[in-house]
């Protein structure tokens, strides 16, 4: 579905788990293109015309869920960058349930098989990506991160602005939800990581 008000949905990573990815991204992402912190995109383009309905679905999923343990299972070469692969049956299940209700609105990118990842470098030469990929693979140790909910963002033809959060039931006390800008709101990004 075409939309003039695209929304992006990301998995909400616990801040302590996200910090090392933010540091790697700050170190290795081209500075002139690094306008966002690390993120785990679940849907790239949802229609802002249906924000209220989307938020209702997110709240329902969050009500039924609890925080998810996800494994950072490997290093992935993106061709022009590097990402960490994320594995979680529970997170895949959350996305599958959302995909079912979002289906009429999804474009080709969101219809593809979802391969969760956190990009820490992109839009660089293949040689530069090769070097980082080899460096990270040499020291990589699988580990677990916690997903505490989901975040919905407005894509404003560059900037992302935080729209709302839906926090899994057991994590709700630790977070503010609603229409506001997060610490990263108003910064530039590109819809493709």
C-alpha positions as semicolon CSV with decimal commas, in nm:
position;residue;x (nm);y (nm);z (nm)
1;X;0,000;0,000;0,000
2;X;0,128;0,348;-0,087
3;X;0,140;0,592;0,200
4;X;0,234;0,956;0,235
5;X;0,293;0,909;0,608
6;X;0,523;0,606;0,646
7;X;0,581;0,451;0,986
8;X;0,868;0,224;1,092
9;X;0,834;-0,038;1,364
10;X;1,140;-0,144;1,562
11;X;1,194;-0,392;1,843
12;X;1,274;-0,208;2,165
13;X;1,612;-0,331;2,291
14;X;1,692;-0,288;2,661
15;X;1,916;0,019;2,691
16;X;2,203;-0,168;2,859
17;X;2,202;-0,425;2,578
18;X;2,178;-0,159;2,307
19;X;2,473;0,050;2,429
20;X;2,752;-0,168;2,279
21;X;2,578;-0,166;1,939
22;X;2,543;0,213;1,958
23;X;2,916;0,241;2,024
24;X;3,005;0,013;1,732
25;X;2,769;0,206;1,506
26;X;2,923;0,537;1,615
27;X;3,269;0,398;1,545
28;X;3,205;0,227;1,210
29;X;2,907;0,391;1,040
30;X;3,003;0,681;0,807
31;X;2,963;0,991;1,028
32;X;2,782;1,189;0,759
33;X;2,517;0,916;0,743
34;X;2,500;0,805;1,106
35;X;2,194;0,984;1,237
36;X;2,033;0,705;1,442
37;X;2,129;0,481;1,725
38;X;2,135;0,105;1,679
39;X;1,795;-0,041;1,600
40;X;1,624;-0,365;1,502
41;X;1,366;-0,294;1,231
42;X;1,058;-0,516;1,222
43;X;0,856;-0,331;0,953
44;X;0,999;-0,068;0,720
45;X;0,684;0,101;0,590
46;X;0,346;0,099;0,760
47;X;0,076;0,352;0,663
48;X;0,054;0,650;0,895
49;X;-0,301;0,699;0,775
50;X;-0,387;0,405;1,002
51;X;-0,175;0,502;1,304
52;X;-0,456;0,450;1,556
53;X;-0,536;0,102;1,428
54;X;-0,167;0,010;1,420
55;X;-0,117;0,131;1,778
56;X;-0,420;-0,074;1,891
57;X;-0,265;-0,388;1,741
58;X;0,071;-0,312;1,902
59;X;-0,091;-0,265;2,243
60;X;-0,277;-0,596;2,210
61;X;0,043;-0,781;2,128
62;X;0,227;-0,609;2,414
63;X;-0,051;-0,694;2,661
64;X;-0,017;-1,061;2,577
65;X;0,362;-1,065;2,584
66;X;0,653;-1,047;2,817
67;X;1,013;-0,947;2,755
68;X;1,191;-1,161;2,499
69;X;1,539;-1,302;2,516
70;X;1,704;-1,287;2,174
71;X;2,040;-1,431;2,078
72;X;2,301;-1,226;1,898
73;X;2,409;-1,529;1,700
74;X;2,655;-1,410;1,439
75;X;2,811;-1,141;1,225
76;X;2,649;-1,077;0,886
77;X;2,812;-0,920;0,581
78;X;2,573;-0,681;0,406
79;X;2,796;-0,612;0,105
80;X;2,835;-0,242;0,187
81;X;2,837;-0,292;0,563
82;X;2,810;-0,526;0,858
83;X;2,534;-0,628;1,099
84;X;2,475;-0,869;1,384
85;X;2,224;-1,148;1,327
86;X;1,949;-1,177;1,588
87;X;1,773;-1,510;1,654
88;X;1,457;-1,545;1,859
89;X;1,161;-1,771;1,800
90;X;0,950;-1,552;2,030
91;X;1,038;-1,234;1,840
92;X;0,968;-1,406;1,508
93;X;0,630;-1,505;1,652
94;X;0,548;-1,146;1,753
95;X;0,634;-1,025;1,403
96;X;0,433;-1,304;1,241
97;X;0,125;-1,208;1,445
98;X;0,166;-0,844;1,349
99;X;0,230;-0,932;0,985
100;X;-0,102;-1,114;0,978
101;X;-0,295;-0,800;1,072
102;X;-0,074;-0,561;0,872
103;X;-0,081;-0,778;0,559
104;X;-0,307;-0,553;0,346
105;X;-0,065;-0,263;0,401
106;X;0,272;-0,431;0,345
107;X;0,502;-0,357;0,053
108;X;0,760;-0,592;-0,103
109;X;1,035;-0,521;0,151
110;X;0,813;-0,615;0,445
111;X;0,672;-0,921;0,266
112;X;1,015;-1,082;0,233
113;X;1,138;-1,335;0,485
114;X;1,238;-1,139;0,794
115;X;1,603;-1,172;0,893
116;X;1,640;-0,974;1,216
117;X;1,966;-0,786;1,246
118;X;2,126;-0,479;1,399
119;X;2,327;-0,283;1,143
120;X;2,645;-0,124;1,275
121;X;2,799;-0,027;0,941
122;X;2,646;0,050;0,602
123;X;2,707;0,250;0,285
124;X;3,084;0,188;0,282
125;X;3,315;0,025;0,029
126;X;3,323;-0,354;0,009
127;X;3,689;-0,351;0,123
128;X;3,604;-0,154;0,433
129;X;3,307;-0,380;0,508
130;X;3,528;-0,689;0,452
131;X;3,782;-0,563;0,707
132;X;3,522;-0,496;0,976
133;X;3,345;-0,824;0,907
134;X;3,671;-1,020;0,953
135;X;3,764;-0,821;1,263
136;X;3,427;-0,876;1,431
137;X;3,407;-1,244;1,335
138;X;3,749;-1,307;1,489
139;X;3,634;-1,195;1,834
140;X;3,261;-1,265;1,819
141;X;3,093;-1,445;2,108
142;X;2,719;-1,520;2,093
143;X;2,524;-1,352;2,370
144;X;2,169;-1,267;2,471
145;X;1,986;-0,934;2,457
146;X;1,646;-0,842;2,595
147;X;1,359;-0,707;2,385
148;X;1,117;-0,515;2,608
149;X;0,856;-0,406;2,353
150;X;0,826;-0,223;2,023
151;X;0,868;0,138;1,910
152;X;0,674;0,306;1,631
153;X;0,844;0,589;1,441
154;X;0,724;0,843;1,185
155;X;0,949;0,858;0,882
156;X;0,963;1,222;0,775
157;X;1,152;1,189;0,446
158;X;1,478;1,161;0,637
159;X;1,419;1,223;1,008
160;X;1,259;0,961;1,232
161;X;1,027;1,094;1,501
162;X;0,915;0,871;1,786
163;X;0,539;0,812;1,774
164;X;0,473;0,564;2,056
165;X;0,600;0,258;2,242
166;X;0,415;-0,061;2,325
167;X;0,590;-0,223;2,618
168;X;0,550;-0,589;2,702
169;X;0,333;-0,629;3,011
170;X;0,604;-0,711;3,267
171;X;0,827;-0,422;3,154
172;X;0,570;-0,145;3,151
173;X;0,681;0,028;3,472
174;X;1,021;0,113;3,326
175;X;0,907;0,315;3,027
176;X;0,715;0,619;2,914
177;X;0,471;0,559;2,630
178;X;0,284;0,800;2,408
179;X;0,332;1,070;2,149
180;X;0,665;1,231;2,221
181;X;1,006;1,259;2,074
182;X;1,269;1,023;2,205
183;X;1,629;1,123;2,254
184;X;1,685;1,035;1,891
185;X;1,380;1,212;1,748
186;X;1,427;1,461;1,474
187;X;1,756;1,312;1,366
188;X;1,820;1,215;1,009
189;X;1,798;0,858;0,890
190;X;1,721;0,661;0,581
191;X;1,437;0,415;0,554
192;X;1,690;0,154;0,445
193;X;1,932;0,090;0,727
